[in-house]
Structure formats: C-alpha cells, structure tokens
Amino acid sequence: MNRLVPLLLLAASPALADSPVVEGAVANETRGGWSFSVTVRHPDTGWDHYADAWAVFALDGTKLGERVLLHPHETEQPFTRSQSGIQIPEGTESVIIRAHDSVHGWGADYVLELP
C-alpha cells in the first residue's frame, strides 16, 4: 500500500494533466526563413488557464522562434497555428517544439526532423 500512494498522487497531479501537448508539426523552408505549423492540445478553461504560446528550440536549448497565442481555445481542440520567418541555422537537421500554458509553463519536447 505504501508504494501505491505516491503513484496515486502522481496520477492525480493537475500539473501533469493540464500541461500543453504538441501533437504534430510541419516545417517548410522559405526565402524568409522557415514556416512552422504546430498542432497543440490543451484543456483551456478560459483566460486564467490556456495554451498561450509555442516555440521552436535548437537541440542545445536556444530559442529560435515563438508564436504567441492571443486567446484561449476552449472550443477548438486540438488547434493548429502557424508562424513564418523563423531562422534555423544552416545544417540543422531537427528542432524541438514546446507548447506553453499560462499556469504550468512549458510542456514536453516534440522533436521534429526538418525536411
């Protein structure tokens, strides 16, 4: 029983349950940089708790670009938003994309191999 209690507490943790998740992403190189379309899922509950951004990071953790999300998406889940003009260093083969919410911060890494 003593081993079960920490597992139950972990499973009930709202921080884990409410973190934003990147479900998919597509990147295309353009003349002005890279264009990313990112699909995010998050149980937005309104202005007090919603997915408020996603960002592209180099594998070393350097932030390369960000899309700020200006409102909750309570009735649109998952949702996809795009951002263009993101500068990716030449020779980069993959990037990390993370979604952010207004309560828990950054969610888990989503690794995207670039075309």
N, CA, C and O atoms as CSV, one atom per row, in Angstrom:
chain,resi,resn,atom,element,x,y,z
A,1,MET,N,N,0.817,-1.200,0.000
A,1,MET,CA,C,0.000,0.000,0.000
A,1,MET,C,C,0.860,1.262,0.000
A,1,MET,O,O,0.534,2.239,-0.674
A,2,ASN,N,N,1.973,1.240,0.768
A,2,ASN,CA,C,2.827,2.427,0.828
A,2,ASN,C,C,3.391,2.803,-0.535
A,2,ASN,O,O,3.605,3.985,-0.806
A,3,ARG,N,N,3.634,1.823,-1.392
A,3,ARG,CA,C,4.153,2.122,-2.729
A,3,ARG,C,C,3.072,2.656,-3.648
A,3,ARG,O,O,3.377,3.358,-4.612
A,4,LEU,N,N,1.835,2.344,-3.376
A,4,LEU,CA,C,0.731,2.763,-4.219
A,4,LEU,C,C,0.375,4.240,-4.029
A,4,LEU,O,O,-0.040,4.892,-4.987
A,5,VAL,N,N,0.525,4.773,-2.837
A,5,VAL,CA,C,0.151,6.154,-2.551
A,5,VAL,C,C,0.907,7.152,-3.431
A,5,VAL,O,O,0.265,8.025,-4.014
A,6,PRO,N,N,2.246,7.071,-3.558
A,6,PRO,CA,C,2.915,8.033,-4.437
A,6,PRO,C,C,2.448,7.926,-5.890
A,6,PRO,O,O,2.368,8.939,-6.585
A,7,LEU,N,N,2.144,6.735,-6.350
A,7,LEU,CA,C,1.649,6.577,-7.712
A,7,LEU,C,C,0.288,7.227,-7.889
A,7,LEU,O,O,0.026,7.853,-8.916
A,8,LEU,N,N,-0.567,7.087,-6.910
A,8,LEU,CA,C,-1.884,7.721,-6.982
A,8,LEU,C,C,-1.763,9.237,-6.954
A,8,LEU,O,O,-2.479,9.931,-7.676
A,9,LEU,N,N,-0.866,9.753,-6.126
A,9,LEU,CA,C,-0.667,11.193,-6.076
A,9,LEU,C,C,-0.119,11.711,-7.399
A,9,LEU,O,O,-0.536,12.768,-7.872
A,10,LEU,N,N,0.800,10.986,-7.992
A,10,LEU,CA,C,1.359,11.386,-9.279
A,10,LEU,C,C,0.295,11.374,-10.360
A,10,LEU,O,O,0.233,12.292,-11.178
A,11,ALA,N,N,-0.536,10.355,-10.375
A,11,ALA,CA,C,-1.587,10.255,-11.389
A,11,ALA,C,C,-2.618,11.363,-11.244
A,11,ALA,O,O,-3.220,11.784,-12.232
A,12,ALA,N,N,-2.827,11.837,-10.024
A,12,ALA,CA,C,-3.826,12.874,-9.786
A,12,ALA,C,C,-3.260,14.282,-9.924
A,12,ALA,O,O,-3.990,15.261,-9.763
A,13,SER,N,N,-1.993,14.393,-10.215
A,13,SER,CA,C,-1.349,15.699,-10.271
A,13,SER,C,C,-1.920,16.563,-11.386
A,13,SER,O,O,-1.840,16.171,-12.551
A,14,PRO,N,N,-2.493,17.724,-11.077
A,14,PRO,CA,C,-3.041,18.584,-12.114
A,14,PRO,C,C,-1.960,19.166,-13.018
A,14,PRO,O,O,-2.232,19.462,-14.181
A,15,ALA,N,N,-0.752,19.334,-12.513
A,15,ALA,CA,C,0.317,19.888,-13.344
A,15,ALA,C,C,0.610,18.986,-14.525
A,15,ALA,O,O,0.862,19.470,-15.628
A,16,LEU,N,N,0.580,17.680,-14.310
A,16,LEU,CA,C,0.834,16.754,-15.411
A,16,LEU,C,C,-0.362,16.681,-16.344
A,16,LEU,O,O,-0.200,16.628,-17.563
A,17,ALA,N,N,-1.534,16.680,-15.790
A,17,ALA,CA,C,-2.741,16.519,-16.595
A,17,ALA,C,C,-3.033,17.749,-17.449
A,17,ALA,O,O,-3.646,17.617,-18.508
A,18,ASP,N,N,-2.624,18.916,-17.032
A,18,ASP,CA,C,-3.007,20.142,-17.711
A,18,ASP,C,C,-1.889,20.783,-18.524
A,18,ASP,O,O,-2.058,21.900,-19.014
A,19,SER,N,N,-0.768,20.118,-18.679
A,19,SER,CA,C,0.315,20.681,-19.478
A,19,SER,C,C,-0.042,20.640,-20.954
A,19,SER,O,O,-0.714,19.710,-21.401
A,20,PRO,N,N,0.395,21.632,-21.718
A,20,PRO,CA,C,0.101,21.643,-23.151
A,20,PRO,C,C,0.917,20.579,-23.880
A,20,PRO,O,O,2.044,20.273,-23.491
A,21,VAL,N,N,0.342,20.025,-24.930
A,21,VAL,CA,C,0.984,18.959,-25.695
A,21,VAL,C,C,1.037,19.350,-27.167
A,21,VAL,O,O,0.023,19.732,-27.751
A,22,VAL,N,N,2.216,19.255,-27.761
A,22,VAL,CA,C,2.345,19.417,-29.208
A,22,VAL,C,C,2.020,18.062,-29.818
A,22,VAL,O,O,2.723,17.080,-29.579
A,23,GLU,N,N,0.958,18.014,-30.603
A,23,GLU,CA,C,0.538,16.746,-31.214
A,23,GLU,C,C,1.131,16.526,-32.593
A,23,GLU,O,O,1.173,15.395,-33.078
A,24,GLY,N,N,1.592,17.595,-33.230
A,24,GLY,CA,C,2.183,17.453,-34.552
A,24,GLY,C,C,2.724,18.778,-35.027
A,24,GLY,O,O,2.365,19.834,-34.505
A,25,ALA,N,N,3.598,18.719,-36.028
A,25,ALA,CA,C,4.168,19.941,-36.587
A,25,ALA,C,C,4.690,19.668,-37.986
A,25,ALA,O,O,5.105,18.555,-38.309
A,26,VAL,N,N,4.660,20.707,-38.807
A,26,VAL,CA,C,5.188,20.666,-40.161
A,26,VAL,C,C,6.047,21.904,-40.345
A,26,VAL,O,O,5.667,22.997,-39.924
A,27,ALA,N,N,7.205,21.736,-40.974
A,27,ALA,CA,C,8.098,22.873,-41.244
A,27,ALA,C,C,8.449,22.898,-42.721
A,27,ALA,O,O,8.660,21.859,-43.347
A,28,ASN,N,N,8.507,24.113,-43.268
A,28,ASN,CA,C,8.902,24.310,-44.661
A,28,ASN,C,C,9.855,25.483,-44.741
A,28,ASN,O,O,9.620,26.530,-44.138
A,29,GLU,N,N,10.934,25.304,-45.489
A,29,GLU,CA,C,11.885,26.395,-45.680
A,29,GLU,C,C,11.372,27.325,-46.767
A,29,GLU,O,O,10.924,26.878,-47.824
A,30,THR,N,N,11.442,28.621,-46.497
A,30,THR,CA,C,11.012,29.642,-47.454
A,30,THR,C,C,12.151,30.633,-47.646
A,30,THR,O,O,13.194,30.515,-47.004
A,31,ARG,N,N,11.958,31.593,-48.514
A,31,ARG,CA,C,13.009,32.602,-48.748
A,31,ARG,C,C,13.274,33.448,-47.517
A,31,ARG,O,O,14.390,33.936,-47.340
A,32,GLY,N,N,12.286,33.633,-46.669
A,32,GLY,CA,C,12.447,34.482,-45.495
A,32,GLY,C,C,12.711,33.727,-44.209
A,32,GLY,O,O,12.583,34.300,-43.127
A,33,GLY,N,N,13.073,32.468,-44.295
A,33,GLY,CA,C,13.282,31.652,-43.099
A,33,GLY,C,C,12.436,30.403,-43.186
A,33,GLY,O,O,12.120,29.936,-44.280
A,34,TRP,N,N,12.074,29.868,-42.058
A,34,TRP,CA,C,11.256,28.662,-42.002
A,34,TRP,C,C,9.845,29.009,-41.549
A,34,TRP,O,O,9.645,29.922,-40.748
A,35,SER,N,N,8.876,28.277,-42.066
A,35,SER,CA,C,7.476,28.403,-41.662
A,35,SER,C,C,7.080,27.123,-40.928
A,35,SER,O,O,7.289,26.021,-41.435
A,36,PHE,N,N,6.510,27.273,-39.741
A,36,PHE,CA,C,6.082,26.133,-38.932
A,36,PHE,C,C,4.574,26.197,-38.713
A,36,PHE,O,O,4.024,27.259,-38.421
A,37,SER,N,N,3.917,25.061,-38.855
A,37,SER,CA,C,2.514,24.891,-38.455
A,37,SER,C,C,2.512,23.854,-37.344
A,37,SER,O,O,2.963,22.725,-37.535
A,38,VAL,N,N,2.000,24.243,-36.180
A,38,VAL,CA,C,2.084,23.405,-34.982
A,38,VAL,C,C,0.683,23.149,-34.446
A,38,VAL,O,O,-0.118,24.072,-34.294
A,39,THR,N,N,0.403,21.885,-34.163
A,39,THR,CA,C,-0.881,21.484,-33.586
A,39,THR,C,C,-0.700,21.235,-32.094
A,39,THR,O,O,0.137,20.432,-31.683
A,40,VAL,N,N,-1.497,21.935,-31.288
A,40,VAL,CA,C,-1.401,21.895,-29.827
A,40,VAL,C,C,-2.723,21.414,-29.247
A,40,VAL,O,O,-3.797,21.774,-29.729
A,41,ARG,N,N,-2.629,20.599,-28.208
A,41,ARG,CA,C,-3.809,20.212,-27.428
A,41,ARG,C,C,-3.584,20.648,-25.982
A,41,ARG,O,O,-2.526,20.410,-25.399
A,42,HIS,N,N,-4.611,21.295,-25.419
A,42,HIS,CA,C,-4.561,21.738,-24.026
A,42,HIS,C,C,-5.988,21.990,-23.552
A,42,HIS,O,O,-6.781,22.581,-24.285
A,43,PRO,N,N,-6.330,21.557,-22.344
A,43,PRO,CA,C,-7.694,21.764,-21.843
A,43,PRO,C,C,-7.908,23.203,-21.358
A,43,PRO,O,O,-8.083,23.445,-20.164
A,44,ASP,N,N,-7.890,24.148,-22.298
A,44,ASP,CA,C,-8.092,25.554,-21.936
A,44,ASP,C,C,-9.396,25.717,-21.161
A,44,ASP,O,O,-10.427,25.149,-21.521
A,45,THR,N,N,-9.327,26.505,-20.090
A,45,THR,CA,C,-10.533,26.753,-19.289
A,45,THR,C,C,-10.947,28.216,-19.320
A,45,THR,O,O,-11.900,28.601,-18.643
A,46,GLY,N,N,-10.255,29.027,-20.087
A,46,GLY,CA,C,-10.536,30.453,-20.162
A,46,GLY,C,C,-9.245,31.242,-19.989
A,46,GLY,O,O,-8.149,30.690,-20.081
A,47,TRP,N,N,-9.388,32.533,-19.738
A,47,TRP,CA,C,-8.244,33.432,-19.664
A,47,TRP,C,C,-7.292,33.112,-18.518
A,47,TRP,O,O,-6.123,33.493,-18.574
A,48,ASP,N,N,-7.761,32.421,-17.479
A,48,ASP,CA,C,-6.899,32.092,-16.338
A,48,ASP,C,C,-5.995,30.899,-16.587
A,48,ASP,O,O,-4.998,30.727,-15.886
A,49,HIS,N,N,-6.323,30.069,-17.572
A,49,HIS,CA,C,-5.513,28.871,-17.849
A,49,HIS,C,C,-5.721,28.447,-19.297
A,49,HIS,O,O,-6.723,27.819,-19.639
A,50,TYR,N,N,-4.745,28.805,-20.150
A,50,TYR,CA,C,-4.838,28.427,-21.556
A,50,TYR,C,C,-3.448,28.313,-22.166
A,50,TYR,O,O,-2.477,28.858,-21.641
A,51,ALA,N,N,-3.371,27.594,-23.287
A,51,ALA,CA,C,-2.117,27.497,-24.037
A,51,ALA,C,C,-1.861,28.860,-24.658
A,51,ALA,O,O,-2.645,29.327,-25.485
A,52,ASP,N,N,-0.756,29.506,-24.259
A,52,ASP,CA,C,-0.527,30.884,-24.683
A,52,ASP,C,C,0.654,31.067,-25.638
A,52,ASP,O,O,0.949,32.191,-26.044
A,53,ALA,N,N,1.335,29.969,-26.002
A,53,ALA,CA,C,2.445,30.088,-26.950
A,53,ALA,C,C,2.950,28.706,-27.337
A,53,ALA,O,O,2.674,27.706,-26.673
A,54,TRP,N,N,3.696,28.686,-28.429
A,54,TRP,CA,C,4.555,27.552,-28.736
A,54,TRP,C,C,5.854,28.119,-29.276
A,54,TRP,O,O,5.879,29.236,-29.793
A,55,ALA,N,N,6.937,27.354,-29.159
A,55,ALA,CA,C,8.242,27.858,-29.588
A,55,ALA,C,C,9.063,26.729,-30.193
A,55,ALA,O,O,8.865,25.546,-29.914
A,56,VAL,N,N,10.005,27.163,-31.046
A,56,VAL,CA,C,10.947,26.258,-31.687
A,56,VAL,C,C,12.306,26.478,-31.035
A,56,VAL,O,O,12.759,27.614,-30.895
A,57,PHE,N,N,12.954,25.388,-30.636
A,57,PHE,CA,C,14.251,25.435,-29.982
A,57,PHE,C,C,15.264,24.597,-30.761
A,57,PHE,O,O,14.912,23.584,-31.364
A,58,ALA,N,N,16.523,25.031,-30.741
A,58,ALA,CA,C,17.611,24.183,-31.223
A,58,ALA,C,C,17.809,23.059,-30.206
A,58,ALA,O,O,17.336,23.155,-29.073
A,59,LEU,N,N,18.501,22.007,-30.605
A,59,LEU,CA,C,18.724,20.888,-29.691
A,59,LEU,C,C,19.526,21.289,-28.461
A,59,LEU,O,O,19.461,20.608,-27.437
A,60,ASP,N,N,20.288,22.393,-28.543
A,60,ASP,CA,C,21.050,22.860,-27.380
A,60,ASP,C,C,20.220,23.750,-26.451
A,60,ASP,O,O,20.729,24.247,-25.447
A,61,GLY,N,N,18.926,23.950,-26.791
A,61,GLY,CA,C,18.033,24.731,-25.938
A,61,GLY,C,C,17.853,26.180,-26.359
A,61,GLY,O,O,17.046,26.891,-25.760
A,62,THR,N,N,18.579,26.637,-27.371
A,62,THR,CA,C,18.440,28.010,-27.850
A,62,THR,C,C,17.073,28.201,-28.499
A,62,THR,O,O,16.688,27.437,-29.384
A,63,LYS,N,N,16.341,29.227,-28.056
A,63,LYS,CA,C,15.040,29.512,-28.654
A,63,LYS,C,C,15.254,30.186,-30.005
A,63,LYS,O,O,15.935,31.207,-30.103
A,64,LEU,N,N,14.658,29.594,-31.053
A,64,LEU,CA,C,14.832,30.093,-32.412
A,64,LEU,C,C,13.647,30.917,-32.894
A,64,LEU,O,O,13.797,31.758,-33.780
A,65,GLY,N,N,12.490,30.690,-32.330
A,65,GLY,CA,C,11.297,31.421,-32.729
A,65,GLY,C,C,10.133,31.054,-31.845
A,65,GLY,O,O,10.148,30.022,-31.173
A,66,GLU,N,N,9.107,31.913,-31.846
A,66,GLU,CA,C,7.961,31.697,-30.966
A,66,GLU,C,C,6.692,32.241,-31.615
A,66,GLU,O,O,6.718,33.249,-32.321
A,67,ARG,N,N,5.596,31.559,-31.363
A,67,ARG,CA,C,4.265,32.038,-31.761
A,67,ARG,C,C,3.484,32.273,-30.483
A,67,ARG,O,O,3.214,31.332,-29.737
A,68,VAL,N,N,3.124,33.506,-30.226
A,68,VAL,CA,C,2.297,33.847,-29.066
A,68,VAL,C,C,0.845,33.620,-29.457
A,68,VAL,O,O,0.414,34.037,-30.532
A,69,LEU,N,N,0.100,32.968,-28.597
A,69,LEU,CA,C,-1.322,32.691,-28.819
A,69,LEU,C,C,-2.117,33.689,-27.977
A,69,LEU,O,O,-1.949,33.761,-26.760
A,70,LEU,N,N,-2.965,34.440,-28.626
A,70,LEU,CA,C,-3.560,35.619,-28.001
A,70,LEU,C,C,-4.869,35.387,-27.258
A,70,LEU,O,O,-5.394,36.306,-26.629
A,71,HIS,N,N,-5.403,34.162,-27.323
A,71,HIS,CA,C,-6.675,33.914,-26.636
A,71,HIS,C,C,-6.830,32.422,-26.359
A,71,HIS,O,O,-6.150,31.604,-26.980
A,72,PRO,N,N,-7.718,32.059,-25.433
A,72,PRO,CA,C,-7.990,30.648,-25.158
A,72,PRO,C,C,-8.666,29.971,-26.353
A,72,PRO,O,O,-9.320,30.623,-27.167
A,73,HIS,N,N,-8.495,28.669,-26.437
A,73,HIS,CA,C,-9.115,27.863,-27.493
A,73,HIS,C,C,-9.981,26.782,-26.835
A,73,HIS,O,O,-9.786,25.588,-27.061
A,74,GLU,N,N,-10.928,27.222,-26.028
A,74,GLU,CA,C,-11.747,26.291,-25.255
A,74,GLU,C,C,-12.563,25.352,-26.128
A,74,GLU,O,O,-12.746,24.188,-25.772
A,75,THR,N,N,-13.052,25.828,-27.256
A,75,THR,CA,C,-13.936,25.014,-28.097
A,75,THR,C,C,-13.238,24.513,-29.359
A,75,THR,O,O,-13.891,23.949,-30.237
A,76,GLU,N,N,-11.945,24.704,-29.462
A,76,GLU,CA,C,-11.186,24.268,-30.631
A,76,GLU,C,C,-9.985,23.450,-30.157
A,76,GLU,O,O,-8.922,24.003,-29.877
A,77,GLN,N,N,-10.159,22.153,-30.069
A,77,GLN,CA,C,-9.095,21.280,-29.580
A,77,GLN,C,C,-8.991,20.034,-30.446
A,77,GLN,O,O,-10.019,19.410,-30.712
A,78,PRO,N,N,-7.837,19.648,-30.889
A,78,PRO,CA,C,-6.633,20.464,-30.851
A,78,PRO,C,C,-6.745,21.606,-31.852
A,78,PRO,O,O,-7.682,21.646,-32.649
A,79,PHE,N,N,-5.799,22.529,-31.815
A,79,PHE,CA,C,-5.805,23.640,-32.766
A,79,PHE,C,C,-4.420,23.780,-33.385
A,79,PHE,O,O,-3.416,23.402,-32.781
A,80,THR,N,N,-4.379,24.323,-34.590
A,80,THR,CA,C,-3.120,24.492,-35.318
A,80,THR,C,C,-2.920,25.964,-35.632
A,80,THR,O,O,-3.829,26.639,-36.116
A,81,ARG,N,N,-1.714,26.452,-35.350
A,81,ARG,CA,C,-1.352,27.822,-35.671
A,81,ARG,C,C,0.029,27.823,-36.320
A,81,ARG,O,O,0.861,26.958,-36.046
A,82,SER,N,N,0.254,28.802,-37.177
A,82,SER,CA,C,1.499,28.876,-37.938
A,82,SER,C,C,2.293,30.121,-37.601
A,82,SER,O,O,1.758,31.114,-37.106
A,83,GLN,N,N,3.586,30.042,-37.882
A,83,GLN,CA,C,4.496,31.183,-37.725
A,83,GLN,C,C,5.559,31.053,-38.800
A,83,GLN,O,O,6.135,29.982,-38.989
A,84,SER,N,N,5.815,32.144,-39.501
A,84,SER,CA,C,6.845,32.120,-40.534
A,84,SER,C,C,8.001,33.031,-40.140
A,84,SER,O,O,7.921,33.766,-39.156
A,85,GLY,N,N,9.074,32.971,-40.919
A,85,GLY,CA,C,10.228,33.820,-40.668
A,85,GLY,C,C,11.136,33.341,-39.559
A,85,GLY,O,O,11.969,34.109,-39.077
A,86,ILE,N,N,11.001,32.088,-39.135
A,86,ILE,CA,C,11.854,31.561,-38.078
A,86,ILE,C,C,13.207,31.179,-38.693
A,86,ILE,O,O,13.269,30.421,-39.661
A,87,GLN,N,N,14.269,31.709,-38.125
A,87,GLN,CA,C,15.612,31.469,-38.651
A,87,GLN,C,C,16.214,30.223,-38.006
A,87,GLN,O,O,16.395,30.162,-36.789
A,88,ILE,N,N,16.516,29.247,-38.831
A,88,ILE,CA,C,17.104,27.992,-38.384
A,88,ILE,C,C,18.541,27.954,-38.899
A,88,ILE,O,O,18.757,28.140,-40.097
A,89,PRO,N,N,19.522,27.721,-38.042
A,89,PRO,CA,C,20.906,27.673,-38.503
A,89,PRO,C,C,21.106,26.607,-39.584
A,89,PRO,O,O,20.556,25.509,-39.505
A,90,GLU,N,N,21.895,26.954,-40.579
A,90,GLU,CA,C,22.181,26.022,-41.663
A,90,GLU,C,C,22.808,24.747,-41.100
A,90,GLU,O,O,23.630,24.791,-40.184
A,91,GLY,N,N,22.408,23.632,-41.660
A,91,GLY,CA,C,22.922,22.347,-41.217
A,91,GLY,C,C,22.105,21.711,-40.107
A,91,GLY,O,O,22.371,20.571,-39.726
A,92,THR,N,N,21.111,22.426,-39.578
A,92,THR,CA,C,20.261,21.877,-38.517
A,92,THR,C,C,19.362,20.799,-39.103
A,92,THR,O,O,18.668,21.038,-40.091
A,93,GLU,N,N,19.371,19.636,-38.510
A,93,GLU,CA,C,18.583,18.517,-39.014
A,93,GLU,C,C,17.279,18.309,-38.262
A,93,GLU,O,O,16.327,17.756,-38.812
A,94,SER,N,N,17.226,18.749,-37.006
A,94,SER,CA,C,15.996,18.618,-36.230
A,94,SER,C,C,15.924,19.722,-35.190
A,94,SER,O,O,16.936,20.306,-34.803
A,95,VAL,N,N,14.706,19.992,-34.750
A,95,VAL,CA,C,14.445,21.023,-33.745
A,95,VAL,C,C,13.488,20.453,-32.705
A,95,VAL,O,O,12.864,19.412,-32.911
A,96,ILE,N,N,13.391,21.154,-31.597
A,96,ILE,CA,C,12.450,20.811,-30.530
A,96,ILE,C,C,11.345,21.866,-30.542
A,96,ILE,O,O,11.619,23.062,-30.647
A,97,ILE,N,N,10.109,21.417,-30.436
A,97,ILE,CA,C,8.978,22.335,-30.318
A,97,ILE,C,C,8.307,22.054,-28.982
A,97,ILE,O,O,8.072,20.902,-28.620
A,98,ARG,N,N,8.001,23.125,-28.258
A,98,ARG,CA,C,7.299,23.007,-26.980
A,98,ARG,C,C,6.132,23.977,-26.972
A,98,ARG,O,O,6.231,25.085,-27.500
A,99,ALA,N,N,5.027,23.557,-26.374
A,99,ALA,CA,C,3.902,24.447,-26.143
A,99,ALA,C,C,3.994,24.973,-24.708
A,99,ALA,O,O,4.585,24.335,-23.837
A,100,HIS,N,N,3.409,26.129,-24.483
A,100,HIS,CA,C,3.465,26.804,-23.184
A,100,HIS,C,C,2.047,27.126,-22.738
A,100,HIS,O,O,1.207,27.488,-23.562
A,101,ASP,N,N,1.771,26.997,-21.447
A,101,ASP,CA,C,0.480,27.481,-20.954
A,101,ASP,C,C,0.678,28.484,-19.839
A,101,ASP,O,O,1.761,28.588,-19.262
A,102,SER,N,N,-0.376,29.217,-19.544
A,102,SER,CA,C,-0.311,30.347,-18.632
A,102,SER,C,C,-0.165,29.952,-17.163
A,102,SER,O,O,0.075,30.816,-16.320
A,103,VAL,N,N,-0.306,28.667,-16.839
A,103,VAL,CA,C,-0.188,28.212,-15.454
A,103,VAL,C,C,1.057,27.351,-15.239
A,103,VAL,O,O,1.816,27.585,-14.299
A,104,HIS,N,N,1.272,26.358,-16.102
A,104,HIS,CA,C,2.321,25.365,-15.885
A,104,HIS,C,C,3.612,25.632,-16.647
A,104,HIS,O,O,4.623,24.981,-16.386
A,105,GLY,N,N,3.598,26.560,-17.565
A,105,GLY,CA,C,4.812,26.828,-18.330
A,105,GLY,C,C,4.955,25.883,-19.519
A,105,GLY,O,O,3.967,25.507,-20.149
A,106,TRP,N,N,6.191,25.506,-19.815
A,106,TRP,CA,C,6.481,24.700,-20.995
A,106,TRP,C,C,6.099,23.244,-20.806
A,106,TRP,O,O,6.310,22.665,-19.741
A,107,GLY,N,N,5.531,22.656,-21.861
A,107,GLY,CA,C,5.194,21.245,-21.881
A,107,GLY,C,C,6.374,20.422,-22.378
A,107,GLY,O,O,7.502,20.907,-22.456
A,108,ALA,N,N,6.094,19.184,-22.707
A,108,ALA,CA,C,7.116,18.220,-23.119
A,108,ALA,C,C,7.672,18.550,-24.502
A,108,ALA,O,O,7.032,19.228,-25.306
A,109,ASP,N,N,8.867,18.057,-24.752
A,109,ASP,CA,C,9.521,18.233,-26.046
A,109,ASP,C,C,8.829,17.430,-27.132
A,109,ASP,O,O,8.404,16.296,-26.915
A,110,TYR,N,N,8.723,18.038,-28.303
A,110,TYR,CA,C,8.302,17.368,-29.524
A,110,TYR,C,C,9.457,17.582,-30.500
A,110,TYR,O,O,9.743,18.716,-30.886
A,111,VAL,N,N,10.114,16.506,-30.896
A,111,VAL,CA,C,11.249,16.618,-31.798
A,111,VAL,C,C,10.754,16.485,-33.231
A,111,VAL,O,O,10.049,15.538,-33.579
A,112,LEU,N,N,11.139,17.457,-34.054
A,112,LEU,CA,C,10.742,17.470,-35.460
A,112,LEU,C,C,11.988,17.420,-36.325
A,112,LEU,O,O,12.869,18.273,-36.212
A,113,GLU,N,N,12.057,16.407,-37.197
A,113,GLU,CA,C,13.136,16.343,-38.173
A,113,GLU,C,C,12.776,17.258,-39.322
A,113,GLU,O,O,11.664,17.194,-39.845
A,114,LEU,N,N,13.702,18.104,-39.717
A,114,LEU,CA,C,13.448,19.055,-40.793
A,114,LEU,C,C,13.592,18.382,-42.140
A,114,LEU,O,O,14.430,17.497,-42.309
A,115,PRO,N,N,12.773,18.799,-43.110
A,115,PRO,CA,C,12.855,18.187,-44.439
A,115,PRO,C,C,14.144,18.563,-45.164
A,115,PRO,O,O,14.365,18.129,-46.295
